[in-house]
Amino acid sequence: MTEQLTMNRVIHAAVRRDLDRLDQALAGMADGDRSRAQALERAYANLRTELTLHHEGEDTHIWPMLASVGVDRGLLDTMESEHHAMAEALAETGAAMATLAGSGRAVDAAAARDSLLRTREVTERHLRHEETELEPQLAPFHDSPEWKAVEKKLRSQPLPVTGRFFAWLTDGMSAEHRAFLKQTVPTPVVTVLSRTFGRRYYRDVARTWK
């Protein structure tokens, strides 16, 4: 049975994509290549920023809305706890990536990859939990005034933040997910925001994967 696509799942796919890219890049990094190490640190920092913003939006807006319509408080507390675990894992990997960027050494690349794999495990556990248990609780409210108010708050971001988000989200996006995004946000809007306000992503991050 095909899973129902949501914007949440499209964002999760971008997170998984970057974790896979970083895993492969760290595994194949040449010893002493500080330039490559620094590029990978920038790419990781961007992923960490996007994932953090995503989860802060959930903590601040989505969980309270779900609590207000009667979703189990225990499930929401678990989601928040998993966010804290991810934040700690992301910080640990951030420190390992900073060490690698400063040295470019193969031994530090191996340590950063080990940390990344632990972070990917923590992250994947949460993403799957959210998709399988939380999303079904949210689905009945997608057309409700409460959810429309949440969506409005989530979209109220500075243009550079929104532009970077769309540039990152669409980088290497699958045809299926691109078609879904087109139904959700008009393509010209995504193009203008990403190309105008997400330029730094293309300059600092996207070329890392070329």
C-alpha positions as CSV (number, residue, x, y, z in Angstrom):
1,M,0.0,0.0,0.0
2,T,1.4,3.4,-1.0
3,E,1.9,5.8,1.8
4,Q,0.0,9.1,1.7
5,L,2.4,11.9,0.9
6,T,2.4,14.9,3.2
7,M,4.7,18.0,3.4
8,N,6.1,16.5,6.6
9,R,7.2,13.3,4.7
10,V,8.7,15.4,1.9
11,I,10.8,17.3,4.5
12,H,11.8,14.0,6.2
13,A,12.9,12.7,2.8
14,A,15.2,15.7,2.4
15,V,16.7,15.0,5.9
16,R,17.3,11.4,5.0
17,R,18.8,12.4,1.6
18,D,21.4,14.6,3.3
19,L,22.2,12.1,6.0
20,D,22.9,9.5,3.2
21,R,25.0,12.1,1.2
22,L,27.1,12.9,4.2
23,D,27.6,9.3,5.1
24,Q,28.9,8.5,1.6
25,A,31.0,11.6,1.4
26,L,32.7,11.0,4.8
27,A,33.3,7.4,3.9
28,G,35.1,8.4,0.7
29,M,37.0,11.5,1.9
30,A,40.7,11.6,1.1
31,D,43.1,12.1,4.0
32,G,44.3,15.7,4.3
33,D,41.5,17.2,2.1
34,R,40.6,20.1,4.3
35,S,38.7,21.9,1.6
36,R,36.4,19.0,1.2
37,A,36.1,18.6,5.0
38,Q,35.0,22.3,5.3
39,A,32.5,21.9,2.5
40,L,31.0,18.9,4.3
41,E,30.8,20.8,7.6
42,R,28.9,23.6,5.9
43,A,26.5,21.0,4.4
44,Y,26.0,19.4,7.8
45,A,25.4,22.8,9.4
46,N,22.7,23.5,6.9
47,L,21.0,20.2,7.5
48,R,21.2,20.8,11.3
49,T,19.6,24.2,10.8
50,E,16.8,22.9,8.7
51,L,16.0,20.0,11.0
52,T,16.1,22.2,14.0
53,L,13.7,24.7,12.5
54,H,11.4,21.9,11.5
55,H,11.3,20.5,15.0
56,E,11.0,23.9,16.7
57,G,8.0,24.6,14.6
58,E,6.4,21.3,15.7
59,D,7.2,22.0,19.4
60,T,5.9,25.6,19.3
61,H,2.9,25.3,17.1
62,I,1.8,21.7,16.1
63,W,2.0,19.9,19.4
64,P,0.0,22.5,21.3
65,M,-2.6,22.5,18.6
66,L,-2.9,18.7,18.7
67,A,-3.1,18.8,22.5
68,S,-6.0,21.3,22.2
69,V,-8.0,18.9,20.1
70,G,-7.5,15.9,22.4
71,V,-4.5,14.1,21.0
72,D,-2.8,11.9,23.6
73,R,-0.5,14.1,25.7
74,G,1.8,11.1,26.3
75,L,2.4,10.7,22.6
76,L,3.2,14.5,22.3
77,D,5.5,14.3,25.3
78,T,7.4,11.4,23.6
79,M,7.7,13.4,20.4
80,E,9.2,16.3,22.4
81,S,11.6,14.0,24.2
82,E,12.7,12.5,20.9
83,H,13.4,16.1,19.7
84,H,15.7,16.6,22.7
85,A,17.5,13.4,21.9
86,M,18.0,14.5,18.3
87,A,19.3,17.9,19.4
88,E,21.9,16.3,21.6
89,A,22.9,13.9,18.8
90,L,23.1,16.7,16.2
91,A,25.3,18.8,18.6
92,E,27.7,15.8,19.1
93,T,28.0,15.3,15.3
94,G,28.4,19.1,14.9
95,A,31.5,19.0,17.2
96,A,32.9,16.0,15.2
97,M,32.4,17.8,11.9
98,A,34.1,21.0,13.3
99,T,37.1,18.9,14.3
100,L,37.3,17.3,10.8
101,A,37.0,20.7,9.1
102,G,40.0,21.9,11.1
103,S,42.2,19.0,10.3
104,G,41.0,17.2,7.1
105,R,42.4,14.0,8.6
106,A,41.0,10.6,7.6
107,V,40.9,9.6,11.3
108,D,38.6,12.6,12.0
109,A,36.5,11.8,9.0
110,A,36.0,8.3,10.4
111,A,35.1,9.7,13.8
112,A,32.6,12.2,12.2
113,R,31.0,9.4,10.2
114,D,30.6,7.2,13.3
115,S,28.9,10.1,15.0
116,L,26.8,10.8,12.0
117,L,25.6,7.2,11.9
118,R,24.5,7.4,15.5
119,T,22.7,10.7,14.8
120,R,21.0,9.1,11.7
121,E,19.8,6.2,13.9
122,V,18.3,8.6,16.5
123,T,16.8,10.7,13.8
124,E,15.3,7.9,11.8
125,R,13.7,6.4,14.9
126,H,11.9,9.6,15.5
127,L,10.9,10.3,11.9
128,R,9.4,6.8,11.6
129,H,7.6,7.2,14.9
130,E,6.2,10.6,13.8
131,E,5.1,9.2,10.4
132,T,3.4,6.1,11.8
133,E,1.8,7.3,15.0
134,L,1.6,11.1,15.0
135,E,0.5,11.8,11.4
136,P,-2.6,9.6,11.6
137,Q,-3.6,11.7,14.7
138,L,-3.1,14.9,12.7
139,A,-4.8,13.8,9.4
140,P,-8.4,14.4,10.5
141,F,-7.7,18.0,11.3
142,H,-6.0,19.0,8.0
143,D,-9.0,21.1,6.9
144,S,-9.8,22.5,10.4
145,P,-9.4,26.1,11.4
146,E,-6.9,25.1,14.0
147,W,-4.6,23.5,11.5
148,K,-5.0,26.4,9.0
149,A,-3.9,28.8,11.8
150,V,-0.9,26.6,12.5
151,E,0.1,26.5,8.8
152,K,-0.1,30.3,8.7
153,K,2.3,30.5,11.6
154,L,4.7,28.0,10.1
155,R,4.8,29.9,6.8
156,S,5.5,33.2,8.6
157,Q,9.3,33.1,8.1
158,P,11.8,35.7,6.9
159,L,12.3,35.5,3.1
160,P,16.0,34.3,3.4
161,V,14.8,31.5,5.7
162,T,12.1,30.4,3.3
163,G,14.3,30.8,0.3
164,R,17.0,28.6,1.8
165,F,14.4,26.0,2.8
166,F,13.0,25.6,-0.7
167,A,16.5,25.6,-2.2
168,W,17.5,22.8,0.2
169,L,14.2,20.9,-0.1
170,T,14.2,20.7,-3.9
171,D,17.9,19.8,-4.3
172,G,17.8,16.4,-5.8
173,M,14.1,16.0,-5.0
174,S,12.3,13.0,-6.5
175,A,9.8,13.5,-9.3
176,E,7.0,12.2,-7.0
177,H,7.9,14.7,-4.3
178,R,8.3,17.5,-6.8
179,A,4.8,16.8,-8.1
180,F,3.4,16.9,-4.6
181,L,5.2,20.1,-3.8
182,K,3.8,21.7,-7.0
183,Q,0.2,20.9,-5.8
184,T,1.1,22.5,-2.4
185,V,3.1,25.6,-3.4
186,P,3.0,27.1,-6.9
187,T,6.2,26.3,-8.8
188,P,6.9,30.0,-9.7
189,V,6.8,30.8,-6.0
190,V,9.2,28.0,-5.1
191,T,11.5,29.1,-8.0
192,V,11.6,32.7,-7.1
193,L,12.1,32.2,-3.4
194,S,14.8,29.6,-3.8
195,R,16.7,31.3,-6.6
196,T,16.5,34.8,-5.1
197,F,16.6,34.3,-1.4
198,G,18.2,30.8,-1.3
199,R,21.3,31.8,-3.4
200,R,23.7,31.1,-0.5
201,Y,22.5,27.5,-0.4
202,Y,23.4,26.9,-4.0
203,R,26.8,28.6,-3.5
204,D,27.7,27.1,-0.2
205,V,26.0,23.7,0.0
206,A,24.5,22.4,-3.3
207,R,27.8,22.3,-5.1
208,T,29.1,19.9,-2.4
209,W,27.1,17.1,-4.0
210,K,28.1,17.8,-7.6
